Amino acid sequence: MKKAKKRILLAVTGLSPQVVTETVYALAVQRRPRWTPTEIRVVTTAEGAERAKLTLLSSRSGWFERLRREYRLGPIEFDEKSIRVLQESGGGAMKDIRTAEDNEAAADALVEEVRRATADPEAAVHVSIAGGRKTMGFFAGYALSLYGREQDALSHVLVEPPFESHPEFFYPSREPRVIYTPPPESRPVDASRARVTLAEIPFVRLRTWLGAKGFEERAGFAEVVESLQRGLNGDVVIDYDRAELTIGETRVYMAPAELAFYAMVARASESQGGAPYPGMAPDAILARSFKEEYSKINAPKLDRGRTEKALEKGMDGEYFLQKRSKVNRALVRALGPRRAAPFLIRKIEGSPEARYLVTAGGAKIRFKG
């Protein structure tokens, strides 16, 4: 995998903006190999945004700039425009996530942020779910599962007591720095001795299963999940009237002859355990089955005369394998190699006679029209 030109850290935060600097420290200083973001984006509530601006970005405190200079991290794009404030469904900045409507709005916003970040093929996206309410972390992680690619990652940063959520702790300093635990103890502790642990979280990448709806701008969380579910559980539909093959929500473009061949093998897979390979000797029965499927297709460019001539003595092995190859290429082109795999026309291994079938990954195959 080639090194990404752009590295985006997308973090959800609440009332503890420290998770941003803690995560940057864990990734860019502590991790091996180091992963220094070129850009930071923060998604938070109205109060979370105010706290982030005052503690991380203000000229007086500026803990983000302190971290960057102290550890010589180089330029990182992060300013007030990088902080995205969640919006209530009725408009206005969201103060907290309290209602079902707030949850829905937060989910939709996080799906949109992750979709945008992962739309750039030159970027690697690291999503941190360390801050904010649990629902925010869940939605951010789920959104990355929906859109994440091989180069993307998910993590949670862990900070040991007494530094965890301490209002004066933002990262382990290079030199000793004394801060005090909350009253009544008010015990002095050294921030340079704090331990920060980056817990990287494995996740399932479902991007290749998303239908077109999943990539539409402003498609909401519920819509995208529903689209994915249809893609995962969707039937294989061979529609003769429309001369098309659809798998879930995805249309697979292929010529009428290839559609007829796929229909022939799919039908044989259900009734006979697969279509027999004819070998070099033309097979009249196989040719007749193919022509029956071909005759049902309602398409303006059907060349029935040419098909009859090509198969007048039957279907031979060369014709069979040629059609199979074209069908499988169309499936891979439409679905991608991983998603297409269950729907390809495959040879049955170990069979006494060569046979080919479509398993469809357990999905139902429907013939329409």
URMODA-V319444 format. One record per residue. N is the residue number from 1. RES is the residue in one small letter. SS is DSSP state (H for helix, E for strand, - for the rest). PHI is phi as a letter, one per 30 degrees, with the letter a starting at -180 (* if undefined). D_LAST is the distance of its C-alpha to the last C-alpha in Angstrom with 1 decimal. Layout:
BEGIN
n=N res=RES ss=SS phi=PHI d_last=D_LAST
n=N res=RES ss=SS phi=PHI d_last=D_LAST
END
This chain:
BEGIN
n=1 res=m ss=- phi=* d_last=45.2
n=2 res=k ss=- phi=d d_last=47.1
n=3 res=k ss=- phi=d d_last=49.3
n=4 res=a ss=- phi=d d_last=47.8
n=5 res=k ss=- phi=d d_last=49.6
n=6 res=k ss=E phi=b d_last=49.1
n=7 res=r ss=E phi=b d_last=49.6
n=8 res=i ss=E phi=c d_last=48.6
n=9 res=l ss=E phi=c d_last=50.0
n=10 res=l ss=E phi=c d_last=48.0
n=11 res=a ss=E phi=c d_last=50.0
n=12 res=v ss=E phi=c d_last=49.6
n=13 res=t ss=- phi=b d_last=53.0
n=14 res=g ss=- phi=b d_last=54.6
n=15 res=l ss=- phi=c d_last=58.4
n=16 res=s ss=- phi=b d_last=59.3
n=17 res=p ss=- phi=d d_last=58.7
n=18 res=q ss=H phi=e d_last=60.6
n=19 res=v ss=H phi=d d_last=57.4
n=20 res=v ss=H phi=d d_last=56.7
n=21 res=t ss=H phi=d d_last=60.0
n=22 res=e ss=H phi=d d_last=59.9
n=23 res=t ss=H phi=d d_last=56.5
n=24 res=v ss=H phi=d d_last=57.6
n=25 res=y ss=H phi=e d_last=60.7
n=26 res=a ss=H phi=d d_last=58.8
n=27 res=l ss=H phi=d d_last=56.4
n=28 res=a ss=H phi=c d_last=58.8
n=29 res=v ss=H phi=c d_last=62.1
n=30 res=q ss=H phi=c d_last=61.5
n=31 res=r ss=- phi=d d_last=58.3
n=32 res=r ss=- phi=b d_last=58.3
n=33 res=p ss=- phi=d d_last=56.9
n=34 res=r ss=- phi=d d_last=57.6
n=35 res=w ss=- phi=b d_last=54.7
n=36 res=t ss=- phi=c d_last=56.2
n=37 res=p ss=- phi=d d_last=53.8
n=38 res=t ss=- phi=c d_last=53.9
n=39 res=e ss=E phi=a d_last=52.5
n=40 res=i ss=E phi=b d_last=52.5
n=41 res=r ss=E phi=b d_last=50.3
n=42 res=v ss=E phi=b d_last=51.1
n=43 res=v ss=E phi=c d_last=48.9
n=44 res=t ss=E phi=a d_last=51.1
n=45 res=t ss=- phi=d d_last=52.2
n=46 res=a ss=H phi=d d_last=54.8
n=47 res=e ss=H phi=d d_last=57.8
n=48 res=g ss=H phi=d d_last=56.5
n=49 res=a ss=H phi=d d_last=56.3
n=50 res=e ss=H phi=d d_last=59.8
n=51 res=r ss=H phi=d d_last=61.1
n=52 res=a ss=H phi=d d_last=59.4
n=53 res=k ss=H phi=d d_last=60.9
n=54 res=l ss=H phi=d d_last=64.4
n=55 res=t ss=H phi=c d_last=64.7
n=56 res=l ss=H phi=c d_last=62.6
n=57 res=l ss=H phi=c d_last=62.9
n=58 res=s ss=- phi=d d_last=66.1
n=59 res=s ss=- phi=d d_last=69.0
n=60 res=r ss=- phi=d d_last=71.3
n=61 res=s ss=- phi=c d_last=69.4
n=62 res=g ss=- phi=h d_last=66.6
n=63 res=w ss=H phi=d d_last=65.8
n=64 res=f ss=H phi=d d_last=62.9
n=65 res=e ss=H phi=d d_last=65.2
n=66 res=r ss=H phi=d d_last=67.9
n=67 res=l ss=H phi=e d_last=65.5
n=68 res=r ss=H phi=d d_last=64.4
n=69 res=r ss=H phi=d d_last=68.0
n=70 res=e ss=H phi=d d_last=69.4
n=71 res=y ss=- phi=c d_last=67.0
n=72 res=r ss=- phi=h d_last=66.7
n=73 res=l ss=- phi=d d_last=62.9
n=74 res=g ss=- phi=i d_last=62.6
n=75 res=p ss=- phi=d d_last=60.7
n=76 res=i ss=- phi=b d_last=57.8
n=77 res=e ss=E phi=d d_last=56.0
n=78 res=f ss=- phi=a d_last=56.5
n=79 res=d ss=- phi=b d_last=57.8
n=80 res=e ss=H phi=d d_last=57.2
n=81 res=k ss=H phi=d d_last=54.0
n=82 res=s ss=H phi=d d_last=52.6
n=83 res=i ss=E phi=c d_last=52.7
n=84 res=r ss=E phi=c d_last=49.6
n=85 res=v ss=E phi=c d_last=50.3
n=86 res=l ss=- phi=d d_last=47.5
n=87 res=q ss=E phi=c d_last=46.8
n=88 res=e ss=- phi=d d_last=46.5
n=89 res=s ss=- phi=d d_last=43.4
n=90 res=g ss=- phi=d d_last=45.6
n=91 res=g ss=- phi=j d_last=47.3
n=92 res=g ss=- phi=j d_last=50.5
n=93 res=a ss=E phi=d d_last=51.4
n=94 res=m ss=- phi=d d_last=50.6
n=95 res=k ss=- phi=d d_last=53.8
n=96 res=d ss=- phi=a d_last=52.3
n=97 res=i ss=- phi=c d_last=49.1
n=98 res=r ss=- phi=b d_last=49.8
n=99 res=t ss=- phi=c d_last=46.9
n=100 res=a ss=H phi=d d_last=43.2
n=101 res=e ss=H phi=d d_last=42.7
n=102 res=d ss=H phi=d d_last=45.0
n=103 res=n ss=H phi=e d_last=43.0
n=104 res=e ss=H phi=d d_last=39.7
n=105 res=a ss=H phi=d d_last=41.4
n=106 res=a ss=H phi=d d_last=43.0
n=107 res=a ss=H phi=d d_last=39.8
n=108 res=d ss=H phi=d d_last=38.1
n=109 res=a ss=H phi=d d_last=41.2
n=110 res=l ss=H phi=d d_last=41.4
n=111 res=v ss=H phi=d d_last=37.7
n=112 res=e ss=H phi=d d_last=38.4
n=113 res=e ss=H phi=d d_last=41.6
n=114 res=v ss=H phi=d d_last=40.2
n=115 res=r ss=H phi=d d_last=37.1
n=116 res=r ss=H phi=d d_last=39.6
n=117 res=a ss=H phi=d d_last=42.0
n=118 res=t ss=H phi=d d_last=39.4
n=119 res=a ss=- phi=d d_last=37.8
n=120 res=d ss=- phi=d d_last=40.7
n=121 res=p ss=- phi=d d_last=40.3
n=122 res=e ss=- phi=d d_last=44.0
n=123 res=a ss=E phi=c d_last=44.9
n=124 res=a ss=E phi=c d_last=45.3
n=125 res=v ss=E phi=c d_last=45.1
n=126 res=h ss=E phi=c d_last=47.2
n=127 res=v ss=E phi=c d_last=46.5
n=128 res=s ss=E phi=c d_last=49.4
n=129 res=i ss=- phi=c d_last=48.8
n=130 res=a ss=- phi=d d_last=52.6
n=131 res=g ss=- phi=c d_last=53.2
n=132 res=g ss=- phi=i d_last=52.1
n=133 res=r ss=- phi=d d_last=50.7
n=134 res=k ss=H phi=e d_last=48.7
n=135 res=t ss=H phi=d d_last=45.6
n=136 res=m ss=H phi=d d_last=46.1
n=137 res=g ss=H phi=d d_last=46.4
n=138 res=f ss=H phi=d d_last=43.4
n=139 res=f ss=H phi=d d_last=41.2
n=140 res=a ss=H phi=d d_last=42.6
n=141 res=g ss=H phi=d d_last=42.0
n=142 res=y ss=H phi=d d_last=38.5
n=143 res=a ss=H phi=d d_last=37.7
n=144 res=l ss=H phi=d d_last=39.1
n=145 res=s ss=H phi=d d_last=36.9
n=146 res=l ss=H phi=d d_last=33.9
n=147 res=y ss=H phi=c d_last=35.1
n=148 res=g ss=- phi=d d_last=37.8
n=149 res=r ss=- phi=c d_last=38.0
n=150 res=e ss=- phi=e d_last=40.2
n=151 res=q ss=- phi=d d_last=43.3
n=152 res=d ss=- phi=c d_last=43.2
n=153 res=a ss=E phi=b d_last=45.2
n=154 res=l ss=E phi=b d_last=46.0
n=155 res=s ss=E phi=a d_last=49.4
n=156 res=h ss=E phi=b d_last=51.8
n=157 res=v ss=E phi=c d_last=55.5
n=158 res=l ss=E phi=c d_last=58.1
n=159 res=v ss=E phi=b d_last=61.7
n=160 res=e ss=- phi=d d_last=64.5
n=161 res=p ss=- phi=d d_last=66.8
n=162 res=p ss=- phi=c d_last=68.9
n=163 res=f ss=- phi=d d_last=67.1
n=164 res=e ss=- phi=d d_last=63.6
n=165 res=s ss=- phi=i d_last=63.0
n=166 res=h ss=- phi=d d_last=66.6
n=167 res=p ss=- phi=d d_last=66.9
n=168 res=e ss=- phi=c d_last=69.2
n=169 res=f ss=- phi=c d_last=67.3
n=170 res=f ss=- phi=b d_last=64.7
n=171 res=y ss=- phi=a d_last=65.0
n=172 res=p ss=- phi=d d_last=67.6
n=173 res=s ss=- phi=d d_last=70.3
n=174 res=r ss=- phi=d d_last=72.0
n=175 res=e ss=- phi=c d_last=75.4
n=176 res=p ss=- phi=e d_last=76.6
n=177 res=r ss=- phi=b d_last=75.7
n=178 res=v ss=E phi=d d_last=76.9
n=179 res=i ss=E phi=b d_last=74.8
n=180 res=y ss=E phi=c d_last=75.6
n=181 res=t ss=- phi=d d_last=73.7
n=182 res=p ss=- phi=d d_last=73.3
n=183 res=p ss=- phi=d d_last=76.3
n=184 res=p ss=- phi=d d_last=78.2
n=185 res=e ss=- phi=d d_last=78.0
n=186 res=s ss=- phi=h d_last=77.9
n=187 res=r ss=- phi=d d_last=78.1
n=188 res=p ss=E phi=d d_last=78.2
n=189 res=v ss=E phi=b d_last=75.5
n=190 res=d ss=E phi=c d_last=74.9
n=191 res=a ss=H phi=d d_last=71.5
n=192 res=s ss=H phi=d d_last=71.9
n=193 res=r ss=H phi=c d_last=71.7
n=194 res=a ss=- phi=d d_last=68.4
n=195 res=r ss=- phi=c d_last=65.6
n=196 res=v ss=E phi=c d_last=62.1
n=197 res=t ss=E phi=b d_last=59.2
n=198 res=l ss=E phi=c d_last=55.8
n=199 res=a ss=E phi=c d_last=53.2
n=200 res=e ss=E phi=d d_last=50.1
n=201 res=i ss=- phi=c d_last=47.0
n=202 res=p ss=- phi=d d_last=44.1
n=203 res=f ss=- phi=b d_last=40.7
n=204 res=v ss=- phi=d d_last=37.0
n=205 res=r ss=- phi=c d_last=35.4
n=206 res=l ss=- phi=c d_last=31.8
n=207 res=r ss=H phi=e d_last=31.5
n=208 res=t ss=H phi=d d_last=29.0
n=209 res=w ss=H phi=c d_last=26.5
n=210 res=l ss=- phi=d d_last=26.7
n=211 res=g ss=- phi=d d_last=23.8
n=212 res=a ss=H phi=e d_last=24.5
n=213 res=k ss=H phi=e d_last=25.8
n=214 res=g ss=H phi=d d_last=28.5
n=215 res=f ss=H phi=c d_last=30.1
n=216 res=e ss=- phi=d d_last=30.1
n=217 res=e ss=- phi=d d_last=33.6
n=218 res=r ss=- phi=i d_last=34.8
n=219 res=a ss=- phi=d d_last=31.8
n=220 res=g ss=- phi=d d_last=33.5
n=221 res=f ss=H phi=e d_last=34.1
n=222 res=a ss=H phi=d d_last=31.8
n=223 res=e ss=H phi=d d_last=28.9
n=224 res=v ss=H phi=d d_last=29.4
n=225 res=v ss=H phi=d d_last=29.6
n=226 res=e ss=H phi=d d_last=26.4
n=227 res=s ss=H phi=d d_last=24.7
n=228 res=l ss=H phi=d d_last=26.2
n=229 res=q ss=H phi=d d_last=25.2
n=230 res=r ss=H phi=d d_last=21.5
n=231 res=g ss=H phi=d d_last=22.0
n=232 res=l ss=H phi=d d_last=23.9
n=233 res=n ss=H phi=c d_last=21.7
n=234 res=g ss=- phi=d d_last=18.3
n=235 res=d ss=- phi=d d_last=15.3
n=236 res=v ss=E phi=c d_last=13.9
n=237 res=v ss=E phi=c d_last=10.3
n=238 res=i ss=E phi=c d_last=8.6
n=239 res=d ss=E phi=c d_last=6.0
n=240 res=y ss=- phi=d d_last=5.2
n=241 res=d ss=- phi=d d_last=5.3
n=242 res=r ss=- phi=c d_last=8.3
n=243 res=a ss=- phi=h d_last=9.5
n=244 res=e ss=E phi=b d_last=10.9
n=245 res=l ss=E phi=c d_last=12.1
n=246 res=t ss=E phi=b d_last=13.7
n=247 res=i ss=E phi=b d_last=16.4
n=248 res=g ss=- phi=i d_last=17.7
n=249 res=e ss=- phi=c d_last=18.3
n=250 res=t ss=E phi=c d_last=18.7
n=251 res=r ss=E phi=d d_last=16.5
n=252 res=v ss=E phi=c d_last=17.3
n=253 res=y ss=- phi=d d_last=17.8
n=254 res=m ss=- phi=a d_last=17.6
n=255 res=a ss=- phi=d d_last=17.4
n=256 res=p ss=H phi=e d_last=14.4
n=257 res=a ss=H phi=d d_last=16.6
n=258 res=e ss=H phi=d d_last=17.2
n=259 res=l ss=H phi=d d_last=13.6
n=260 res=a ss=H phi=d d_last=13.1
n=261 res=f ss=H phi=d d_last=16.4
n=262 res=y ss=H phi=d d_last=15.6
n=263 res=a ss=H phi=d d_last=12.5
n=264 res=m ss=H phi=d d_last=15.0
n=265 res=v ss=H phi=d d_last=17.7
n=266 res=a ss=H phi=d d_last=15.7
n=267 res=r ss=H phi=d d_last=14.6
n=268 res=a ss=H phi=d d_last=18.2
n=269 res=s ss=H phi=d d_last=19.6
n=270 res=e ss=H phi=d d_last=18.3
n=271 res=s ss=H phi=c d_last=19.3
n=272 res=q ss=- phi=b d_last=22.3
n=273 res=g ss=- phi=i d_last=23.6
n=274 res=g ss=- phi=k d_last=22.6
n=275 res=a ss=E phi=c d_last=22.3
n=276 res=p ss=E phi=d d_last=25.7
n=277 res=y ss=- phi=d d_last=27.4
n=278 res=p ss=- phi=d d_last=28.4
n=279 res=g ss=- phi=i d_last=31.7
n=280 res=m ss=- phi=d d_last=33.5
n=281 res=a ss=- phi=d d_last=32.8
n=282 res=p ss=- phi=e d_last=29.5
n=283 res=d ss=E phi=c d_last=27.1
n=284 res=a ss=H phi=d d_last=25.5
n=285 res=i ss=H phi=d d_last=23.2
n=286 res=l ss=H phi=d d_last=21.8
n=287 res=a ss=H phi=d d_last=21.4
n=288 res=r ss=H phi=d d_last=19.5
n=289 res=s ss=H phi=d d_last=17.0
n=290 res=f ss=H phi=d d_last=16.6
n=291 res=k ss=H phi=d d_last=16.1
n=292 res=e ss=H phi=d d_last=13.5
n=293 res=e ss=H phi=d d_last=11.3
n=294 res=y ss=H phi=d d_last=12.6
n=295 res=s ss=H phi=d d_last=11.9
n=296 res=k ss=- phi=d d_last=8.1
n=297 res=i ss=- phi=d d_last=8.7
n=298 res=n ss=- phi=c d_last=9.2
n=299 res=a ss=- phi=b d_last=12.6
n=300 res=p ss=- phi=d d_last=16.0
n=301 res=k ss=- phi=c d_last=18.0
n=302 res=l ss=- phi=d d_last=16.7
n=303 res=d ss=- phi=c d_last=19.9
n=304 res=r ss=H phi=d d_last=19.0
n=305 res=g ss=H phi=d d_last=22.7
n=306 res=r ss=H phi=d d_last=23.8
n=307 res=t ss=H phi=d d_last=21.4
n=308 res=e ss=H phi=d d_last=22.6
n=309 res=k ss=H phi=d d_last=26.1
n=310 res=a ss=H phi=d d_last=25.9
n=311 res=l ss=- phi=c d_last=24.6
n=312 res=e ss=- phi=d d_last=26.5
n=313 res=k ss=- phi=c d_last=28.8
n=314 res=g ss=- phi=j d_last=26.2
n=315 res=m ss=E phi=c d_last=25.3
n=316 res=d ss=- phi=c d_last=28.4
n=317 res=g ss=H phi=d d_last=29.2
n=318 res=e ss=H phi=d d_last=29.7
n=319 res=y ss=H phi=d d_last=26.2
n=320 res=f ss=H phi=e d_last=24.8
n=321 res=l ss=H phi=d d_last=26.9
n=322 res=q ss=H phi=d d_last=26.3
n=323 res=k ss=H phi=d d_last=22.5
n=324 res=r ss=H phi=e d_last=23.1
n=325 res=s ss=H phi=d d_last=25.6
n=326 res=k ss=H phi=d d_last=23.5
n=327 res=v ss=H phi=d d_last=20.6
n=328 res=n ss=H phi=d d_last=23.2
n=329 res=r ss=H phi=d d_last=25.0
n=330 res=a ss=H phi=d d_last=21.9
n=331 res=l ss=H phi=d d_last=21.5
n=332 res=v ss=H phi=d d_last=25.2
n=333 res=r ss=H phi=d d_last=25.3
n=334 res=a ss=H phi=d d_last=22.8
n=335 res=l ss=H phi=c d_last=23.9
n=336 res=g ss=- phi=i d_last=27.5
n=337 res=p ss=H phi=e d_last=28.9
n=338 res=r ss=H phi=d d_last=29.5
n=339 res=r ss=H phi=d d_last=26.2
n=340 res=a ss=H phi=d d_last=24.2
n=341 res=a ss=H phi=e d_last=26.3
n=342 res=p ss=H phi=d d_last=24.2
n=343 res=f ss=H phi=c d_last=21.0
n=344 res=l ss=- phi=d d_last=22.7
n=345 res=i ss=- phi=d d_last=22.5
n=346 res=r ss=E phi=c d_last=25.9
n=347 res=k ss=E phi=d d_last=28.2
n=348 res=i ss=- phi=d d_last=29.3
n=349 res=e ss=- phi=d d_last=33.0
n=350 res=g ss=- phi=i d_last=35.5
n=351 res=s ss=- phi=d d_last=33.2
n=352 res=p ss=- phi=d d_last=35.3
n=353 res=e ss=- phi=b d_last=32.7
n=354 res=a ss=- phi=d d_last=30.7
n=355 res=r ss=E phi=b d_last=27.2
n=356 res=y ss=E phi=b d_last=24.7
n=357 res=l ss=E phi=b d_last=22.3
n=358 res=v ss=- phi=c d_last=20.4
n=359 res=t ss=- phi=c d_last=21.9
n=360 res=a ss=H phi=i d_last=20.2
n=361 res=g ss=H phi=h d_last=23.4
n=362 res=g ss=H phi=i d_last=22.4
n=363 res=a ss=- phi=d d_last=19.3
n=364 res=k ss=- phi=d d_last=16.3
n=365 res=i ss=E phi=c d_last=13.4
n=366 res=r ss=E phi=c d_last=10.0
n=367 res=f ss=E phi=c d_last=6.9
n=368 res=k ss=E phi=b d_last=3.8
n=369 res=g ss=- phi=j d_last=0.0
END
